Amino acid sequence: MGSYHTVFGSLDHYEKGGVQVIDDDPKHYVFSNCFEVASKSKPYEKVAVGQNLKYVIEAIRAEGTSPWYSNAHDEAVLVMDGEVEVHLLQPDKPLVPEGKEGSVQLKGEPAGKKMGWVKARRGHMTLLPKGAAYQFRSAKPGVLLQQTIKGDFTIERWAEICQTEA
Amino acid sequence: MSTATATPASSTAANDLGYKSFSAGKFKFVRDEYFAHIFCPGNRHIMQIDAFLRALMRDVGWGFFYGTVNFDNVFGTVNHYGTVEMFVGLFNDAYRQTKRYYVETFQSADLRKVFEAMLDDWTNEGFDPYAAPDETGLVYGRKHGNNTNALKRQRMVAKRMVGLPGDLGYRTDGDGYTVNRQFTDVPQDKPEIHAEPGFEGQVHAFNLFAYVSRSDVTWNPSVVSCVHDSQFCATTEEHALPIQHGNDRVEWFIQATDEIIWDVDDGKTGRPRAKVTMKAGDVAAMPADIRHKGYSPKRSMLIVWENNDDRLPQMYGKGELKPYPVEF
C-alpha cells in the first residue's frame, strides 16, 4: 500500500480549482489562486485575494529585498512557497499613527534598534508585531499570504485575478 | 410553529438498549441501535446515529458556531449568541411552503447541557465523532461504554498567535498530538528565529503546517492568528463535513493543501447554487446567505478565515451589508 502524498502548491506548479455555477454568479465567490496571483505580480505588490469588510488577505510575490513597512496593529505572514527572511526593527519613534490601518510602506530603513530576524519556509507563520518595522528578503521568488487590514498599499485587481465566467 | 423560550427537561431512564431519551422544550430525542429519532409537534425526523452524533459534536464543540448548523436538510440550530433556535424544517423549502416547520428558542447554556448529556450517553466506547470514519470505530448497537474524554476536547483559540508567551501552545508528541497518518510527509522543521537580546518572545514564528498536521480532529477550526477580529482558523478536513454550515456572515477559505469540493446551497431554501472545487493555494469566499458542505477525499489543510465582529449577523440579516464580500 502506498503512503499518502500531501499536495502543496508553488509558483512552479499549482493546479487551480474553480466555481461550477448552478444558479449563482461566480463573482460572488471571489475565487482566485495565490500562486497564480503572485506569478503575475511585481515583487512585493500587496494584492488582495480576500476581503472581509476592512480586513484583507494579501498575496505577495517575495523576490529580492522589499521596502520597509510598519503598522499600528499586529499582522501575520504565512510563507506559501519559498524561503523568506523577515527582518524586524523597533523604531526609535512610532512610524505609524495609532489607529492607522494596514501596512504602511516606509521611505528607507527607519532609525531604531534591531529586534532580530526570522528565516521562514513553506508553512511557517511569522508575527509582524504592532509598531515594529519589517522587511522581507528572498533570494528566489516565493509567495506570502499576509493577514492584515486594508491599507493605502493594498492593491485591488479583483476582475483580473478572480473567476468571472461560469 | 412556536418561538417561545422553552426550558430543557432532564433525561429519562434508559431504554431496553441502554440509551436515555432527552427532551428540550417540546422536542424529544430517542436513540436506537442505528438511528436518532427526533420528535416535535407535528413532525418526526430520523437520522443515522453516526451522522447525528458527528453533527451534534460540532454543535456542542463550537458553542453552536457562527449562524446555522444544519444537521441535515431538515433539523438544526441557529445561533443568536446567548439564545439558540432549534428547528425542524425551518430552512427547507417544502416544510416552509406547507408550514410544517417547527422552531423553539432556548437559552444557549440550557440547550448545550442537554446536547452534552445526549452526546455523552449516546456515544459508545471506541467511537470518536471528531475523527474521520477511517480512524474510529462504530457507534451502532446496544449501549456499550462511553468515550467521554474524546468529547471533552476544548476548541483551541489563540489570542494573538500560536506559540507566543502566554498564548496557545504548540502540539507535540509529548502532549499526544502526533503527526496524522495522512500527513507524515509534511515537514516538521521550525523557522529559524534570531532574536536580539531583549526581544525574545517578540520575534516570533512557528510552523503552522506542522501544527495543523498534528490535529487529532477533523472539521474543527481552531484559531491560530488574529488581527483584531480577523481570525485565521486552521483545520484538517477528511471525508465529509458532518453538517451543512449556514453562514450568518461572509467567511473565506484558503486551501493550504490537497483538495476539497464544496456543495453550496441557498441558506434559506437549500436550493443548489454552486459547486466549488478548491486546490492548494485557492482562495474563495462563502457568501453570507448560503449553506455549504465540504468533501475532502484525502486529509487536507484548510484555513477558515472568519470576521469575529459580533455586529455582523444583525447587519447581514437586516440587509445593511451585501451577502457577498467584493463587487467588481
HADDOCK unambig.tbl for C-alpha pairs under 7 A between the chains (distance, minus, plus):
assign (segid A and resid 4 and name CA) (segid B and resid 182 and name CA) 5.43 0.50 0.50
assign (segid A and resid 5 and name CA) (segid B and resid 185 and name CA) 6.80 0.50 0.50
assign (segid A and resid 6 and name CA) (segid B and resid 183 and name CA) 6.57 0.50 0.50
assign (segid A and resid 6 and name CA) (segid B and resid 185 and name CA) 6.70 0.50 0.50
assign (segid A and resid 6 and name CA) (segid B and resid 257 and name CA) 6.67 0.50 0.50
assign (segid A and resid 6 and name CA) (segid B and resid 258 and name CA) 6.23 0.50 0.50
assign (segid A and resid 7 and name CA) (segid B and resid 257 and name CA) 5.38 0.50 0.50
assign (segid A and resid 7 and name CA) (segid B and resid 258 and name CA) 4.75 0.50 0.50
assign (segid A and resid 7 and name CA) (segid B and resid 280 and name CA) 6.92 0.50 0.50
assign (segid A and resid 8 and name CA) (segid B and resid 256 and name CA) 7.00 0.50 0.50
assign (segid A and resid 8 and name CA) (segid B and resid 257 and name CA) 4.93 0.50 0.50
assign (segid A and resid 8 and name CA) (segid B and resid 258 and name CA) 6.57 0.50 0.50
assign (segid A and resid 8 and name CA) (segid B and resid 280 and name CA) 5.60 0.50 0.50
assign (segid A and resid 9 and name CA) (segid B and resid 280 and name CA) 5.20 0.50 0.50
assign (segid A and resid 9 and name CA) (segid B and resid 281 and name CA) 5.88 0.50 0.50
assign (segid A and resid 15 and name CA) (segid B and resid 279 and name CA) 6.49 0.50 0.50
assign (segid A and resid 16 and name CA) (segid B and resid 279 and name CA) 5.81 0.50 0.50
assign (segid A and resid 16 and name CA) (segid B and resid 282 and name CA) 6.53 0.50 0.50
assign (segid A and resid 17 and name CA) (segid B and resid 277 and name CA) 4.93 0.50 0.50
assign (segid A and resid 17 and name CA) (segid B and resid 278 and name CA) 4.86 0.50 0.50
assign (segid A and resid 17 and name CA) (segid B and resid 279 and name CA) 5.41 0.50 0.50
assign (segid A and resid 17 and name CA) (segid B and resid 282 and name CA) 6.99 0.50 0.50
assign (segid A and resid 18 and name CA) (segid B and resid 276 and name CA) 5.84 0.50 0.50
assign (segid A and resid 18 and name CA) (segid B and resid 277 and name CA) 5.30 0.50 0.50
assign (segid A and resid 18 and name CA) (segid B and resid 278 and name CA) 6.58 0.50 0.50
assign (segid A and resid 19 and name CA) (segid B and resid 274 and name CA) 6.74 0.50 0.50
assign (segid A and resid 19 and name CA) (segid B and resid 275 and name CA) 5.94 0.50 0.50
assign (segid A and resid 19 and name CA) (segid B and resid 276 and name CA) 4.50 0.50 0.50
assign (segid A and resid 19 and name CA) (segid B and resid 277 and name CA) 6.40 0.50 0.50
assign (segid A and resid 20 and name CA) (segid B and resid 274 and name CA) 5.65 0.50 0.50
assign (segid A and resid 20 and name CA) (segid B and resid 275 and name CA) 5.04 0.50 0.50
assign (segid A and resid 20 and name CA) (segid B and resid 276 and name CA) 6.09 0.50 0.50
assign (segid A and resid 21 and name CA) (segid B and resid 273 and name CA) 6.48 0.50 0.50
assign (segid A and resid 21 and name CA) (segid B and resid 274 and name CA) 4.46 0.50 0.50
assign (segid A and resid 21 and name CA) (segid B and resid 275 and name CA) 6.42 0.50 0.50
assign (segid A and resid 22 and name CA) (segid B and resid 272 and name CA) 6.59 0.50 0.50
assign (segid A and resid 22 and name CA) (segid B and resid 273 and name CA) 4.90 0.50 0.50
assign (segid A and resid 22 and name CA) (segid B and resid 274 and name CA) 4.82 0.50 0.50
assign (segid A and resid 23 and name CA) (segid B and resid 272 and name CA) 6.99 0.50 0.50
assign (segid A and resid 23 and name CA) (segid B and resid 273 and name CA) 4.52 0.50 0.50
assign (segid A and resid 23 and name CA) (segid B and resid 274 and name CA) 6.52 0.50 0.50
assign (segid A and resid 24 and name CA) (segid B and resid 273 and name CA) 5.48 0.50 0.50
assign (segid A and resid 24 and name CA) (segid B and resid 274 and name CA) 6.67 0.50 0.50
assign (segid A and resid 28 and name CA) (segid B and resid 287 and name CA) 6.77 0.50 0.50
assign (segid A and resid 28 and name CA) (segid B and resid 324 and name CA) 5.40 0.50 0.50
assign (segid A and resid 29 and name CA) (segid B and resid 284 and name CA) 5.49 0.50 0.50
assign (segid A and resid 29 and name CA) (segid B and resid 285 and name CA) 4.69 0.50 0.50
assign (segid A and resid 29 and name CA) (segid B and resid 286 and name CA) 6.11 0.50 0.50
assign (segid A and resid 29 and name CA) (segid B and resid 287 and name CA) 6.91 0.50 0.50
assign (segid A and resid 30 and name CA) (segid B and resid 284 and name CA) 5.56 0.50 0.50
assign (segid A and resid 30 and name CA) (segid B and resid 285 and name CA) 5.85 0.50 0.50
assign (segid A and resid 31 and name CA) (segid B and resid 283 and name CA) 5.77 0.50 0.50
assign (segid A and resid 31 and name CA) (segid B and resid 284 and name CA) 4.47 0.50 0.50
assign (segid A and resid 31 and name CA) (segid B and resid 285 and name CA) 6.99 0.50 0.50
assign (segid A and resid 32 and name CA) (segid B and resid 282 and name CA) 5.72 0.50 0.50
assign (segid A and resid 32 and name CA) (segid B and resid 283 and name CA) 5.36 0.50 0.50
assign (segid A and resid 32 and name CA) (segid B and resid 284 and name CA) 6.59 0.50 0.50
assign (segid A and resid 33 and name CA) (segid B and resid 281 and name CA) 5.23 0.50 0.50
assign (segid A and resid 33 and name CA) (segid B and resid 282 and name CA) 4.10 0.50 0.50
assign (segid A and resid 33 and name CA) (segid B and resid 283 and name CA) 5.73 0.50 0.50
assign (segid A and resid 34 and name CA) (segid B and resid 281 and name CA) 5.34 0.50 0.50
assign (segid A and resid 34 and name CA) (segid B and resid 282 and name CA) 6.29 0.50 0.50
assign (segid A and resid 35 and name CA) (segid B and resid 281 and name CA) 6.22 0.50 0.50
assign (segid A and resid 49 and name CA) (segid B and resid 283 and name CA) 6.87 0.50 0.50
assign (segid A and resid 51 and name CA) (segid B and resid 325 and name CA) 6.49 0.50 0.50
assign (segid A and resid 52 and name CA) (segid B and resid 307 and name CA) 6.66 0.50 0.50
assign (segid A and resid 52 and name CA) (segid B and resid 325 and name CA) 6.14 0.50 0.50
assign (segid A and resid 53 and name CA) (segid B and resid 325 and name CA) 6.98 0.50 0.50
assign (segid A and resid 55 and name CA) (segid B and resid 230 and name CA) 6.45 0.50 0.50
assign (segid A and resid 74 and name CA) (segid B and resid 227 and name CA) 5.78 0.50 0.50
assign (segid A and resid 75 and name CA) (segid B and resid 227 and name CA) 6.03 0.50 0.50
assign (segid A and resid 114 and name CA) (segid B and resid 196 and name CA) 6.94 0.50 0.50
assign (segid A and resid 115 and name CA) (segid B and resid 195 and name CA) 6.03 0.50 0.50
assign (segid A and resid 115 and name CA) (segid B and resid 196 and name CA) 5.28 0.50 0.50
assign (segid A and resid 115 and name CA) (segid B and resid 199 and name CA) 5.72 0.50 0.50
assign (segid A and resid 115 and name CA) (segid B and resid 203 and name CA) 6.88 0.50 0.50
assign (segid A and resid 116 and name CA) (segid B and resid 194 and name CA) 5.33 0.50 0.50
assign (segid A and resid 116 and name CA) (segid B and resid 195 and name CA) 4.26 0.50 0.50
assign (segid A and resid 116 and name CA) (segid B and resid 196 and name CA) 5.04 0.50 0.50
assign (segid A and resid 116 and name CA) (segid B and resid 203 and name CA) 6.56 0.50 0.50
assign (segid A and resid 117 and name CA) (segid B and resid 193 and name CA) 6.23 0.50 0.50
assign (segid A and resid 117 and name CA) (segid B and resid 194 and name CA) 5.22 0.50 0.50
assign (segid A and resid 117 and name CA) (segid B and resid 195 and name CA) 6.35 0.50 0.50
assign (segid A and resid 118 and name CA) (segid B and resid 191 and name CA) 6.74 0.50 0.50
assign (segid A and resid 118 and name CA) (segid B and resid 192 and name CA) 5.47 0.50 0.50
assign (segid A and resid 118 and name CA) (segid B and resid 193 and name CA) 4.64 0.50 0.50
assign (segid A and resid 118 and name CA) (segid B and resid 194 and name CA) 6.05 0.50 0.50
assign (segid A and resid 119 and name CA) (segid B and resid 191 and name CA) 5.72 0.50 0.50
assign (segid A and resid 119 and name CA) (segid B and resid 192 and name CA) 4.95 0.50 0.50
assign (segid A and resid 119 and name CA) (segid B and resid 193 and name CA) 6.67 0.50 0.50
assign (segid A and resid 120 and name CA) (segid B and resid 191 and name CA) 4.93 0.50 0.50
assign (segid A and resid 120 and name CA) (segid B and resid 192 and name CA) 6.68 0.50 0.50
assign (segid A and resid 121 and name CA) (segid B and resid 191 and name CA) 6.81 0.50 0.50
assign (segid A and resid 123 and name CA) (segid B and resid 207 and name CA) 5.70 0.50 0.50
assign (segid A and resid 123 and name CA) (segid B and resid 208 and name CA) 5.46 0.50 0.50
assign (segid A and resid 123 and name CA) (segid B and resid 209 and name CA) 4.83 0.50 0.50
assign (segid A and resid 124 and name CA) (segid B and resid 191 and name CA) 6.38 0.50 0.50
assign (segid A and resid 124 and name CA) (segid B and resid 205 and name CA) 6.75 0.50 0.50
assign (segid A and resid 124 and name CA) (segid B and resid 206 and name CA) 5.53 0.50 0.50
assign (segid A and resid 124 and name CA) (segid B and resid 207 and name CA) 4.22 0.50 0.50
assign (segid A and resid 124 and name CA) (segid B and resid 208 and name CA) 5.49 0.50 0.50
assign (segid A and resid 125 and name CA) (segid B and resid 205 and name CA) 5.39 0.50 0.50
assign (segid A and resid 125 and name CA) (segid B and resid 206 and name CA) 5.52 0.50 0.50
assign (segid A and resid 125 and name CA) (segid B and resid 207 and name CA) 6.19 0.50 0.50
assign (segid A and resid 125 and name CA) (segid B and resid 208 and name CA) 6.02 0.50 0.50
assign (segid A and resid 126 and name CA) (segid B and resid 204 and name CA) 5.97 0.50 0.50
assign (segid A and resid 126 and name CA) (segid B and resid 205 and name CA) 4.10 0.50 0.50
assign (segid A and resid 126 and name CA) (segid B and resid 206 and name CA) 6.70 0.50 0.50
assign (segid A and resid 127 and name CA) (segid B and resid 204 and name CA) 5.66 0.50 0.50
assign (segid A and resid 127 and name CA) (segid B and resid 205 and name CA) 6.07 0.50 0.50
assign (segid A and resid 148 and name CA) (segid B and resid 227 and name CA) 6.39 0.50 0.50
assign (segid A and resid 158 and name CA) (segid B and resid 328 and name CA) 6.33 0.50 0.50
assign (segid A and resid 159 and name CA) (segid B and resid 328 and name CA) 5.96 0.50 0.50
